[in-house]
C-alpha cells in the first residue's frame, strides 16, 4: 500500500462507472478542497476525531501517500453524492465489507488488501 490506495480505488470505480475521469492526485485535491470549505459546524464534528489541529490535518492530506481515514471517506461520499463500500480482506479466510451510504445512486466499491505493497 502506498497511502493512495483509497484514492486509486475511487478513481478506478469512477472510471468504471463513466462518472468522472480524475487522477488520484486530482481526486485527493478535490476532497481536500471540499473538507477545507466545510461549514464550521461540520469542521467541529471532525475535531473530536482528530489528534492534530484541523489545519495541520488538511495540510497533511494534501500530501501524496497520506492515508485517508474515515472522515476523508465520508467527505468523499458527500462530495460525490454516492455510497462507498469498502471491501477489505482481514485475513486469508475473511473479507470485511464496510458500507457508507448517502444516496440511492450507484455505489462505489473499493478493495483494500492490507498485505498489498
C-alpha positions in Angstrom: 0.0 0.0 0.0 1.3 3.4 -0.8 -1.1 5.7 1.1 -3.0 6.4 -2.1 -5.0 3.1 -2.1 -8.3 4.7 -1.3 -7.9 7.4 -4.0 -6.7 4.8 -6.6 -9.7 2.6 -5.8 -12.2 5.5 -6.1 -10.6 6.7 -9.3 -10.9 3.2 -10.7 -14.6 2.9 -9.8 -15.4 6.4 -11.2 -13.8 5.5 -14.5 -15.5 2.1 -14.5 -18.9 3.8 -14.0 -18.1 6.5 -16.5 -18.8 9.1 -13.9 -15.6 11.1 -13.7 -12.1 11.0 -15.2 -9.8 12.3 -12.5 -6.3 11.1 -11.5 -5.6 10.0 -7.9 -3.9 13.3 -7.2 -6.8 15.4 -8.7 -9.3 13.4 -6.5 -7.2 14.0 -3.4 -7.0 17.7 -4.2 -10.8 17.9 -4.7 -11.7 16.2 -1.4 -9.2 18.3 0.5 -10.8 21.4 -1.0 -14.2 20.0 -0.1 -13.1 19.5 3.5 -11.5 23.0 3.6 -14.8 24.5 2.6 -17.0 22.6 5.1 -19.1 24.8 7.3 -17.7 25.4 10.7 -20.2 23.1 12.4 -19.1 20.2 10.2 -15.4 21.0 10.9 -16.2 21.0 14.6 -17.7 17.5 14.2 -14.4 16.3 12.7 -12.3 17.8 15.5 -13.5 15.2 18.0 -11.8 12.5 15.9 -8.6 14.4 15.1 -5.4 14.2 17.2 -3.9 17.3 15.4 -5.3 20.7 14.7 -7.7 20.8 11.8 -5.4 22.9 9.5 -2.5 20.5 10.2 -4.6 17.6 9.2 -5.8 19.2 6.0 -2.2 20.2 5.1 -1.1 16.5 5.7 -4.0 15.2 3.5 -2.7 17.4 0.6 0.5 15.3 0.6 0.7 12.4 -1.8 0.8 9.0 0.0 -1.1 10.2 3.1 -3.7 7.6 4.1 -7.4 8.5 4.0 -9.2 8.0 7.3 -12.9 7.7 7.9 -13.7 11.4 7.8 -12.0 11.7 4.4 -14.0 8.8 3.2 -17.2 10.4 4.5 -16.2 13.7 2.8 -15.6 11.8 -0.4 -19.0 10.2 -0.1 -20.7 13.5 0.4 -18.7 15.2 -2.4 -19.6 12.5 -4.9 -23.1 12.0 -3.6 -22.6 8.3 -3.7 -22.4 5.3 -1.4 -18.9 4.0 -0.8 -18.4 0.3 0.0 -15.0 -0.6 1.3 -14.1 -4.3 0.9 -11.1 -5.4 2.9 -9.5 -8.8 3.4 -8.8 -9.1 7.1 -7.1 -12.5 6.9 -6.7 -15.4 4.5 -10.3 -16.6 5.0 -12.3 -13.5 5.9 -13.5 -10.5 3.8 -15.0 -7.5 5.6 -17.4 -5.1 3.8 -17.9 -1.6 5.3 -20.9 0.4 4.0 -21.1 4.2 3.9 -24.4 5.2 2.4 -25.6 8.6 1.5 -27.9 8.4 -1.6 -29.6 5.9 -3.8 -27.1 6.5 -6.6 -24.9 3.6 -7.7 -22.3 2.9 -5.1 -18.5 2.8 -5.4 -16.7 -0.4 -4.3 -13.1 0.0 -3.1 -10.9 -3.0 -2.4 -8.2 -2.8 0.2 -5.7 -5.6 0.6 -3.7 -4.9 3.7 -0.8 -7.1 2.6 -0.6 -5.5 -0.9 2.5 -3.3 -1.4 
